[in-house]
Amino acid sequence: MAVASVSTITSASPVGWQDAIERGFERASKTLRNITGMQVVEEKARVEDGRIVEYLVTMRVIFVLEDRSS
């Protein structure tokens, strides 16, 4: 029986939301093993002087926990 866990992360990019998602996934992949899915739960942007300067996404990263009972 598999058991999954969810980790919520926030990632940022000066380029766009898609880039922020990819950066967040890349970073999560360095620490979390067995990632099976992601859900973007929020998109925001930081604005300065009437311009978007940073795109931010909050994501839930789903991963299967390893079974250590062997």
N, C-alpha and C positions, 0 to 999 in steps of 0.2 A: 504494500500500500504506500503510495507516494503522499508526502505532506509538503505543501507549498508555503512559502512566506512572501510577504509583500514589503518592499522598502520604498519609501517616498523620498524622491530626490528633486532638487531644483537645479536647473542648468541655465546658463546665460550665453548669449552670442551677440556680437555687434552686427552680424550679417542678417539673421532672420530666425523665425521659429523653427524651421526645419533643421537648420544648422545647430540650434540649441538642443534639439532632440537628439541629433546624431552625436553631439559632444557628450551629452548626458549618458547616452547608451554606451559610448566608447569608454567613458570613465567607470561606469557601473560594471562593465565587463571585466575590468581589471581586478575588481574585488569580489564580485558575486559570481558564483558558478551556477550552471544549470538554469540560466535565464530562459523562461518559456514564453514571456509576453510582457508587454508594457501598455499602460493606459495614460494618455496625456489628460490630466484633470484640470489644468489651468494654463492659460496663455496670458502673459502680461507684457507691457513694454514700459521702459523708462524713457521719459521725455525731458529734454533740456532745450531751452530756447526755441520751442516749437518744432523740434525734430526728434525722431526716435533715435536714441543712442544705444539702446540695449534691449534685446528681446529675451524674455524669461519664460521658461516652461516648468511646470511642476508635473512630475510623472510618478506613477506607481509601477515599480519594476517587480514582476512576479518571477520567483525562482523556486525550484524544487530542492528541498533539503536532502542532503546526502544521508543514507542509511548507514549508521556506524555499528549496527548490531550483527556483525559477522564474526 
